[in-house]
Amino acid sequence: MRRMKKMFLLALAGVLSLLLSSAPSHGADVEAGKFFFERKGCGSCHTTSGPEARIPPPARHGIKGPTLWFAGSKFRPGYLAKWLAEPEPFRGVIYGTMKRGRYPHPALSAKDAAKVAAYLESLKDPQMPVGVVPRWKKIPRKVLRRARILFQKKQPCYSCHMVAIRKTVYRAKIEVGGHSAPHFKKAGHRLNPDFIVAFLKKPARYNPNGRMPVYGDKPFTKLSEKDFLALAAYIASFK
């Protein structure tokens, strides 16, 4: 009995030691990432405070990159570090334009990318509910059917968002959709499902200068809670 108690205390001490030793390191990475972000002038394209106010359309040409004040709520952990080291476009066009061309975002070293990502992941929307979307290993058939009807027919989301769908005949994926909004290719690796629900309900909170339809208090098309969850789970299933 004493031996078991001793082993338990040793294990507990090891866990506490690990937690205490990792916390300062993470905090240091956040501060280092913030310092790098500010020193390199990332704020000239990206804002880190919000929510932002809506501005007149002519002034929107000055927006060079997406806001990041809720980056930690939006992106899955670990995604930003990989993206910053090897940036690729979220759209088929350069941000804020309908022009195709070389994606201008600079690539960071793996070390710097990890620090900046730690800082961005610390930026969260305190009002965003978490744990909203069930973490299904496989989306139930009824939920999947509901989501597909909403996504493809009732709300043709791919008119703005590019998606990669599987063509039944050849079992190969083909890309369909528009370029005026972020693509949903591999969205499951990128987006937090809870954020998708929050964005669908209050798009003006996260992108007040965008053209996303409103499904919340003054709905363009009213969606139920089941609709929001189904769409979020469906979009998060794109791998």
C-alpha positions as CSV (number, residue, x, y, z in Angstrom):
1,M,0.0,0.0,0.0
2,R,2.8,2.4,0.9
3,R,4.6,1.5,-2.3
4,M,1.6,2.3,-4.4
5,K,1.1,5.6,-2.5
6,K,4.8,6.5,-3.1
7,M,4.5,5.7,-6.8
8,F,1.3,7.8,-7.1
9,L,3.0,10.8,-5.4
10,L,6.1,10.4,-7.7
11,A,3.9,10.3,-10.8
12,L,1.9,13.3,-9.6
13,A,5.1,15.3,-8.9
14,G,6.3,14.4,-12.4
15,V,3.2,15.7,-14.0
16,L,3.2,18.9,-12.0
17,S,6.9,19.4,-12.8
18,L,6.1,19.0,-16.5
19,L,3.2,21.5,-16.4
20,L,5.2,24.1,-14.5
21,S,8.2,23.8,-16.8
22,S,6.2,24.0,-20.0
23,A,4.0,27.0,-18.9
24,P,6.8,29.6,-18.8
25,S,8.2,28.3,-22.1
26,H,4.8,28.8,-23.8
27,G,4.4,32.2,-22.2
28,A,7.9,33.1,-23.5
29,D,6.9,31.9,-27.0
30,V,3.7,34.1,-26.9
31,E,5.8,37.2,-25.9
32,A,8.5,36.4,-28.5
33,G,5.8,35.9,-31.2
34,K,4.2,39.2,-30.3
35,F,7.5,41.0,-30.4
36,F,8.3,39.5,-33.8
37,F,4.8,40.3,-35.1
38,E,5.2,44.0,-34.1
39,R,8.9,44.3,-35.1
40,K,8.2,43.0,-38.6
41,G,5.2,45.3,-39.1
42,C,2.6,42.5,-39.5
43,G,0.1,45.0,-38.1
44,S,0.3,47.0,-41.3
45,C,-1.8,44.2,-42.9
46,H,-3.4,42.5,-40.0
47,T,-5.3,43.9,-37.0
48,T,-5.1,42.1,-33.6
49,S,-7.8,44.0,-31.7
50,G,-11.5,43.9,-32.2
51,P,-14.4,43.6,-32.9
52,E,-13.8,46.0,-35.8
53,A,-16.2,48.6,-37.1
54,R,-17.8,48.5,-40.5
55,I,-16.2,51.0,-42.9
56,P,-17.5,52.5,-46.2
57,P,-16.9,50.3,-49.3
58,P,-14.3,52.7,-50.9
59,A,-12.1,52.6,-47.8
60,R,-12.0,48.8,-47.9
61,H,-9.4,48.8,-50.6
62,G,-6.9,49.6,-47.9
63,I,-7.5,46.3,-46.1
64,K,-4.5,44.1,-47.0
65,G,-5.1,41.1,-44.9
66,P,-7.7,39.4,-42.6
67,T,-8.1,40.5,-39.0
68,L,-6.5,38.2,-36.4
69,W,-8.0,39.3,-33.1
70,F,-9.9,35.9,-32.9
71,A,-7.2,33.7,-34.6
72,G,-7.0,31.4,-31.6
73,S,-10.7,30.8,-31.7
74,K,-10.8,30.4,-35.5
75,F,-7.9,28.0,-36.3
76,R,-7.1,24.6,-35.1
77,P,-4.1,24.3,-32.8
78,G,-0.9,23.8,-34.8
79,Y,-2.3,24.9,-38.1
80,L,-0.9,28.4,-38.1
81,A,2.7,27.3,-37.4
82,K,2.6,25.1,-40.5
83,W,0.9,27.8,-42.6
84,L,3.3,30.6,-41.6
85,A,6.3,28.4,-42.6
86,E,4.7,27.4,-45.9
87,P,2.0,30.0,-46.7
88,E,-0.6,29.2,-49.4
89,P,-3.7,31.2,-50.4
90,F,-7.1,30.7,-48.8
91,R,-8.6,32.0,-52.0
92,G,-7.9,31.6,-55.7
93,V,-7.1,35.3,-55.9
94,I,-5.0,37.8,-54.0
95,Y,-6.6,39.0,-50.8
96,G,-8.9,42.0,-51.4
97,T,-8.9,41.6,-55.1
98,M,-10.1,39.4,-57.9
99,K,-6.6,39.1,-59.4
100,R,-4.8,35.9,-59.8
101,G,-1.1,35.9,-59.1
102,R,1.8,35.0,-56.8
103,Y,0.7,34.8,-53.2
104,P,2.6,37.7,-51.5
105,H,2.7,36.5,-47.8
106,P,6.3,35.9,-46.6
107,A,7.3,32.5,-45.3
108,L,8.9,32.3,-41.8
109,S,11.5,30.0,-40.5
110,A,10.0,27.1,-38.5
111,K,11.3,28.6,-35.3
112,D,9.8,32.1,-35.9
113,A,6.5,30.5,-37.3
114,A,6.1,28.6,-34.1
115,K,6.5,31.7,-31.9
116,V,4.2,33.9,-34.0
117,A,1.6,31.0,-34.1
118,A,1.8,30.8,-30.2
119,Y,1.0,34.5,-30.1
120,L,-1.8,34.3,-32.6
121,E,-3.3,31.3,-30.9
122,S,-3.5,33.3,-27.6
123,L,-5.9,35.8,-29.4
124,K,-9.4,34.5,-28.7
125,D,-12.9,35.8,-28.7
126,P,-14.0,35.6,-25.1
127,Q,-17.7,35.6,-26.2
128,M,-17.4,32.6,-28.5
129,P,-19.1,29.5,-27.1
130,V,-16.9,26.4,-27.2
131,G,-17.8,22.7,-27.2
132,V,-20.9,23.4,-29.4
133,V,-20.3,21.1,-32.3
134,P,-20.2,17.3,-31.4
135,R,-16.9,15.7,-32.2
136,W,-18.3,12.8,-34.3
137,K,-15.8,10.3,-35.7
138,K,-18.3,9.9,-38.5
139,I,-21.1,12.4,-39.1
140,P,-24.5,10.7,-38.7
141,R,-26.3,10.1,-42.0
142,K,-29.2,12.4,-41.2
143,V,-26.9,15.3,-40.2
144,L,-24.8,14.8,-43.3
145,R,-27.9,14.8,-45.6
146,R,-29.2,17.9,-43.9
147,A,-25.9,19.7,-44.3
148,R,-25.5,18.7,-48.0
149,I,-29.0,20.0,-48.9
150,L,-28.2,23.3,-47.1
151,F,-24.7,23.7,-48.5
152,Q,-25.4,22.7,-52.1
153,K,-29.1,23.6,-52.7
154,K,-30.8,25.9,-50.2
155,Q,-27.7,28.0,-49.7
156,P,-25.3,27.4,-52.6
157,C,-22.3,28.1,-50.5
158,Y,-19.9,27.0,-53.3
159,S,-20.9,30.0,-55.4
160,C,-18.4,31.9,-53.3
161,H,-16.4,29.2,-51.5
162,M,-14.3,26.8,-53.5
163,V,-14.7,23.1,-52.4
164,A,-13.1,19.8,-53.5
165,I,-15.8,17.2,-54.0
166,R,-15.5,13.5,-54.9
167,K,-16.9,12.6,-58.3
168,T,-18.7,9.3,-57.9
169,V,-17.8,7.9,-61.4
170,Y,-14.0,8.2,-61.2
171,R,-13.7,8.4,-57.4
172,A,-11.5,11.4,-57.8
173,K,-11.9,14.9,-56.3
174,I,-12.7,17.9,-58.5
175,E,-12.7,21.5,-57.5
176,V,-15.9,23.6,-57.9
177,G,-16.9,27.0,-56.6
178,G,-16.1,30.7,-56.5
179,H,-13.1,32.8,-55.6
180,S,-14.7,35.7,-53.7
181,A,-14.5,34.0,-50.3
182,P,-12.0,31.7,-48.6
183,H,-11.9,28.2,-50.0
184,F,-13.1,25.2,-48.0
185,K,-10.5,22.7,-49.4
186,K,-9.1,20.9,-46.4
187,A,-11.1,23.2,-44.1
188,G,-11.2,20.4,-41.5
189,H,-7.4,20.8,-41.0
190,R,-7.8,24.6,-40.7
191,L,-11.1,25.7,-39.0
192,N,-12.4,25.1,-35.5
193,P,-16.0,23.8,-35.9
194,D,-17.2,25.9,-33.0
195,F,-15.9,29.0,-34.8
196,I,-17.9,28.1,-38.0
197,V,-21.1,28.1,-35.9
198,A,-20.2,31.4,-34.3
199,F,-19.4,33.0,-37.7
200,L,-22.6,31.7,-39.3
201,K,-24.6,33.2,-36.5
202,K,-22.7,36.6,-36.3
203,P,-20.7,37.2,-39.5
204,A,-20.6,40.9,-38.8
205,R,-18.8,40.4,-35.6
206,Y,-15.9,38.7,-37.3
207,N,-16.0,40.3,-40.8
208,P,-18.1,43.4,-40.7
209,N,-16.9,44.5,-44.2
210,G,-17.6,41.1,-45.8
211,R,-20.5,40.0,-48.0
212,M,-21.5,36.9,-45.9
213,P,-25.4,36.5,-45.7
214,V,-26.8,37.1,-42.2
215,Y,-28.4,34.1,-40.6
216,G,-28.7,35.5,-37.0
217,D,-30.9,38.2,-35.5
218,K,-31.9,39.8,-38.9
219,P,-31.7,36.8,-41.1
220,F,-31.2,36.7,-44.8
221,T,-32.4,33.1,-44.5
222,K,-33.3,31.8,-41.0
223,L,-31.4,28.7,-40.0
224,S,-32.1,26.5,-37.0
225,E,-29.6,25.4,-34.4
226,K,-29.5,22.0,-36.0
227,D,-28.7,23.6,-39.3
228,F,-25.8,25.5,-37.8
229,L,-24.4,22.4,-36.2
230,A,-24.9,20.3,-39.4
231,L,-23.2,22.9,-41.6
232,A,-20.2,23.3,-39.2
233,A,-19.7,19.6,-38.9
234,Y,-19.9,19.2,-42.7
235,I,-17.4,21.9,-43.5
236,A,-15.1,20.6,-40.8
237,S,-15.2,17.2,-42.5
238,F,-13.4,18.5,-45.6
239,K,-10.0,16.9,-45.5
